[in-house]
Amino acid sequence: MQQLFDSGLLGRVAERDEAALRELVERHSAWLLLELRRRSSDEDWR
């Protein structure tokens, strides 16, 4: 997939482009996981 800014990918996701969604998840999965762990009240995550 050609290099797009996140805003461009979000537009494509809104149009149901699964490849764009995969790209966003790959780009930001590490950050998302850290945020989920940080915000979770479940001690098993920590």
DOTORZA-286735 format. One line per 4 residues: number of its first residue (from 0); their letters; for each residue x, y, z of N, C-alpha, C. Coordinates in nm, 3 decimals. Example, Ala and Ser with C-alpha at 12.3 -4.5 7.8 and 13.67 -1.06 7.14 Angstrom:
DOTORZA-286735
0> as> 1.319/-0.569/0.780/1.230/-0.450/0.780/1.320/-0.330/0.780 | 1.285/-0.225/0.708/1.367/-0.106/0.714/1.290/0.003/0.787;
This chain:
DOTORZA-286735
0> mqql> 0.086/-0.118/0.000/0.000/0.000/0.000/0.090/0.123/0.000 | 0.056/0.217/-0.085/0.138/0.338/-0.090/0.133/0.408/0.045 | 0.238/0.484/0.075/0.246/0.554/0.202/0.140/0.662/0.210 | 0.055/0.653/0.310/-0.047/0.754/0.334/-0.034/0.802/0.477;
4> fdsg> -0.072/0.925/0.499/-0.081/0.973/0.636/-0.198/0.902/0.703 | -0.199/0.901/0.836/-0.308/0.837/0.908/-0.443/0.895/0.868 | -0.450/1.024/0.846/-0.578/1.086/0.809/-0.630/1.028/0.678 | -0.542/1.004/0.584/-0.583/0.943/0.458/-0.631/0.800/0.477;
8> llgr> -0.562/0.727/0.563/-0.604/0.590/0.592/-0.738/0.589/0.661 | -0.761/0.683/0.753/-0.889/0.688/0.822/-1.004/0.712/0.724 | -0.980/0.796/0.626/-1.081/0.818/0.523/-1.113/0.691/0.448 | -1.010/0.614/0.420/-1.031/0.487/0.349/-1.101/0.385/0.438;
12> vaer> -1.068/0.386/0.567/-1.135/0.296/0.661/-1.284/0.329/0.665 | -1.317/0.458/0.664/-1.458/0.499/0.664/-1.531/0.447/0.541 | -1.457/0.421/0.436/-1.514/0.364/0.313/-1.505/0.212/0.312 | -1.474/0.155/0.428/-1.468/0.009/0.448/-1.351/-0.059/0.377;
16> deaa> -1.238/0.010/0.371/-1.117/-0.047/0.310/-1.041/-0.126/0.418 | -1.049/-0.258/0.409/-0.987/-0.344/0.510/-0.834/-0.333/0.511 | -0.774/-0.313/0.396/-0.628/-0.300/0.389/-0.582/-0.174/0.463 | -0.660/-0.068/0.452/-0.626/0.056/0.523/-0.637/0.035/0.674;
20> lrel> -0.738/-0.038/0.718/-0.753/-0.068/0.860/-0.635/-0.152/0.910 | -0.596/-0.252/0.834/-0.481/-0.334/0.872/-0.355/-0.248/0.885 | -0.335/-0.157/0.792/-0.218/-0.069/0.796/-0.218/0.017/0.922 | -0.333/0.074/0.957/-0.341/0.155/1.079/-0.312/0.072/1.202;
24> verh> -0.368/-0.047/1.208/-0.345/-0.135/1.323/-0.197/-0.172/1.333 | -0.135/-0.205/1.220/0.007/-0.239/1.221/0.092/-0.120/1.267 | 0.058/-0.002/1.221/0.135/0.117/1.258/0.125/0.149/1.406 | 0.008/0.124/1.464/-0.017/0.174/1.598/-0.046/0.066/1.701;
28> sawl> -0.025/-0.060/1.669/-0.061/-0.169/1.760/0.019/-0.164/1.889 | 0.146/-0.132/1.885/0.226/-0.128/2.007/0.173/-0.019/2.101 | 0.145/0.098/2.046/0.092/0.207/2.128/-0.046/0.171/2.184 | -0.132/0.111/2.100/-0.265/0.074/2.146/-0.258/-0.025/2.261;
32> llel> -0.172/-0.124/2.250/-0.158/-0.222/2.357/-0.110/-0.157/2.486 | -0.012/-0.069/2.476/0.036/0.001/2.595/-0.074/0.085/2.659 | -0.152/0.154/2.578/-0.261/0.236/2.631/-0.367/0.149/2.698 | -0.402/0.038/2.636/-0.501/-0.051/2.696/-0.452/-0.104/2.830;
36> rrrs> -0.326/-0.141/2.836/-0.270/-0.189/2.962/-0.268/-0.080/3.067 | -0.230/0.040/3.027/-0.220/0.151/3.121/-0.357/0.188/3.177 | -0.458/0.183/3.093/-0.592/0.225/3.134/-0.673/0.114/3.200 | -0.623/-0.007/3.192/-0.697/-0.120/3.247/-0.685/-0.125/3.399;
40> sded> -0.795/-0.155/3.464/-0.790/-0.169/3.609/-0.760/-0.312/3.649 | -0.753/-0.400/3.551/-0.725/-0.541/3.575/-0.577/-0.559/3.603 | -0.544/-0.606/3.720/-0.403/-0.622/3.759/-0.330/-0.728/3.676 | -0.403/-0.819/3.612/-0.338/-0.921/3.529/-0.266/-0.860/3.409;
44> wr> -0.305/-0.742/3.367/-0.242/-0.676/3.253/-0.106/-0.621/3.291 | -0.084/-0.593/3.416/0.037/-0.522/3.459/0.149/-0.612/3.497;
